Amino acid sequence: MNISIFGPSGATGTLLTQRCLAAGHQVTALLRTPENFPLRDRIHVIRGSPFDLPAVNQTIEGADVVLSALGANSLKKEDVLERAVPQIIAAMQETAAQPKPVRRIIVLGSAGALPTSLDKQPAWRRWFVQNIVYNTFLKWPVASQISQWQNLSQSNLDWTMVMPPMLTNTPAHGAYRIDGDALPRNGSRISREDVADFMMQQIDNPQWIKKGVYLAW
Ligand SMILES: NC(=O)c1ccc[n+]([C@@H]2O[C@H](COP(=O)([O-])OP(=O)(O)OC[C@H]3O[C@@H](n4cnc5c(N)ncnc54)[C@H](OP(=O)(O)O)[C@@H]3O)[C@@H](O)[C@H]2O)c1
């Protein structure tokens, strides 16, 4: 398949790029600084910013599936998803009249994007995570994920937003809980490897199209 990746240089994006190459897919990826990306010689590189529509148009051209693992490099207000996701959606929507429109997008999101995220948590944990984690420590990343959710869910694309809790750089467990309604009870972590594996499985799985899906160990 032709797979376009946004955020390929990030911790999860690199795992996605490796998995796409291992599966024999053709990868086109948008990079701000391709010279720093170790897999650059094995992919079709577009140099540019995801905030720039022409660069995004080039990145998604001819794609069967679009993957995104974009996100800010800090906990500060950077508005990366606020600025990039509308450009990706616009670029995909511009292909609607083409013989092969680009409709499928699978993004890395986060638990916390929806007010119902914590519905399955014990009361003390719901209070702690909402007030201490989401409303303070992770205020800006959560705001970005709320924006990503709103933009995707209002689009007519075939989107899936994968919503994990804290990501770790530890090996995949290969087994984790999957829930379409809320973060699994007491789920607090999952590895980027497991998340990347799940995102890859969604390439040919229609189950979570136009939906968010929570993952946790
Ligand atoms: N960390 C967690 O525990 C956690 C938990 C749940 C969900 N998430 C979500 O997971 C996503 C990705 O996480 P990650 O840790 O895998 O990512 P990461 O390593 O921080 O990588 C972020 C990616 O976004 C790109 N990016 C950042 N700022 C950019 C900008 N201003 N313009 C263009 N590109 C920019 C980076 O490109 P450059 O290499 O060019 O900087 C990189 O490819 C985020 O949306 C985050 O909210 C994280």
The ligand as an SDF file (V2000), in Angstrom:
LIG
                    3D

 48 52  0  0  0  0  0  0  0  0999 V2000
    3.6530   10.9860   25.8960 N   0  0  0  0  0  0  0  0  0  0  0  0
    2.6070   10.3180   26.3450 C   0  0  0  0  0  0  0  0  0  0  0  0
    2.6350    9.6560   27.3900 O   0  0  0  0  0  0  0  0  0  0  0  0
    1.3420   10.3330   25.5070 C   0  0  0  0  0  0  0  0  0  0  0  0
    0.2200    9.6770   25.9860 C   0  0  0  0  0  0  0  0  0  0  0  0
   -0.9160    9.6270   25.2080 C   0  0  0  0  0  0  0  0  0  0  0  0
   -0.9450   10.2640   23.9890 C   0  0  0  0  0  0  0  0  0  0  0  0
    0.1510   10.9410   23.5610 N   0  0  0  0  0  0  0  0  0  0  0  0
    0.0880   11.6210   22.2560 C   0  0  0  0  0  0  0  0  0  0  0  0
    0.9000   10.9300   21.3460 O   0  0  0  0  0  0  0  0  0  0  0  0
    1.3230   11.8280   20.3230 C   0  0  0  0  0  0  0  0  0  0  0  0
    2.7550   11.5460   19.9130 C   0  0  0  0  0  0  0  0  0  0  0  0
    3.5290   11.1380   20.9860 O   0  0  0  0  0  0  0  0  0  0  0  0
    5.0670   10.7070   20.7890 P   0  0  0  0  0  0  0  0  0  0  0  0
    5.6470   10.7590   22.1590 O   0  0  0  0  0  0  0  0  0  0  0  0
    5.1790    9.5070   19.9750 O   0  0  0  0  0  0  0  0  0  0  0  0
    5.5740   11.9430   19.9180 O   0  0  0  0  0  0  0  0  0  0  0  0
    6.9690   12.7210   19.8680 P   0  0  0  0  0  0  0  0  0  0  0  0
    8.1240   11.7980   20.0240 O   0  0  0  0  0  0  0  0  0  0  0  0
    6.8710   13.9030   20.7770 O   0  0  0  0  0  0  0  0  0  0  0  0
    6.9330   13.2050   18.3160 O   0  0  0  0  0  0  0  0  0  0  0  0
    6.1580   14.2670   17.9010 C   0  0  0  0  0  0  0  0  0  0  0  0
    6.1700   14.3510   16.3820 C   0  0  0  0  0  0  0  0  0  0  0  0
    5.4690   15.5520   16.0150 O   0  0  0  0  0  0  0  0  0  0  0  0
    6.3480   16.4070   15.2820 C   0  0  0  0  0  0  0  0  0  0  0  0
    6.2040   17.8080   15.6740 N   0  0  0  0  0  0  0  0  0  0  0  0
    6.2650   18.3290   16.9290 C   0  0  0  0  0  0  0  0  0  0  0  0
    6.1330   19.6680   16.8830 N   0  0  0  0  0  0  0  0  0  0  0  0
    5.9990   19.9870   15.5690 C   0  0  0  0  0  0  0  0  0  0  0  0
    5.8340   21.2160   14.8820 C   0  0  0  0  0  0  0  0  0  0  0  0
    5.7570   22.4020   15.5330 N   0  0  0  0  0  0  0  0  0  0  0  0
    5.7550   21.1990   13.5470 N   0  0  0  0  0  0  0  0  0  0  0  0
    5.8240   20.0150   12.8710 C   0  0  0  0  0  0  0  0  0  0  0  0
    5.9760   18.8120   13.4530 N   0  0  0  0  0  0  0  0  0  0  0  0
    6.0570   18.8080   14.7980 C   0  0  0  0  0  0  0  0  0  0  0  0
    7.7460   15.9550   15.6170 C   0  0  0  0  0  0  0  0  0  0  0  0
    8.5980   16.3250   14.5410 O   0  0  0  0  0  0  0  0  0  0  0  0
   10.1090   16.8460   14.7630 P   0  0  0  0  0  0  0  0  0  0  0  0
   10.9420   15.5890   14.8810 O   0  0  0  0  0  0  0  0  0  0  0  0
   10.3710   17.6220   13.5120 O   0  0  0  0  0  0  0  0  0  0  0  0
   10.1080   17.6720   16.0040 O   0  0  0  0  0  0  0  0  0  0  0  0
    7.5630   14.4500   15.7780 C   0  0  0  0  0  0  0  0  0  0  0  0
    7.5610   13.8140   14.5180 O   0  0  0  0  0  0  0  0  0  0  0  0
    1.0640   13.2210   20.8540 C   0  0  0  0  0  0  0  0  0  0  0  0
   -0.0340   13.7680   20.1490 O   0  0  0  0  0  0  0  0  0  0  0  0
    0.6620   13.0200   22.2910 C   0  0  0  0  0  0  0  0  0  0  0  0
   -0.3030   13.9490   22.7380 O   0  0  0  0  0  0  0  0  0  0  0  0
    1.2850   10.9900   24.2810 C   0  0  0  0  0  0  0  0  0  0  0  0
  1  2  1  0
  2  3  2  0
  2  4  1  0
  4  5  1  0
  4 48  2  0
  5  6  2  0
  6  7  1  0
  7  8  2  0
  8  9  1  0
  8 48  1  0
  9 10  1  0
  9 46  1  0
 10 11  1  0
 11 12  1  0
 11 44  1  0
 12 13  1  0
 13 14  1  0
 14 15  2  0
 14 16  1  0
 14 17  1  0
 17 18  1  0
 18 19  2  0
 18 20  1  0
 18 21  1  0
 21 22  1  0
 22 23  1  0
 23 24  1  0
 23 42  1  0
 24 25  1  0
 25 26  1  0
 25 36  1  0
 26 27  1  0
 26 35  1  0
 27 28  2  0
 28 29  1  0
 29 30  1  0
 29 35  2  0
 30 31  1  0
 30 32  2  0
 32 33  1  0
 33 34  2  0
 34 35  1  0
 36 37  1  0
 36 42  1  0
 37 38  1  0
 38 39  2  0
 38 40  1  0
 38 41  1  0
 42 43  1  0
 44 45  1  0
 44 46  1  0
 46 47  1  0
M  CHG  2   8   1  16  -1
M  END
$$$$
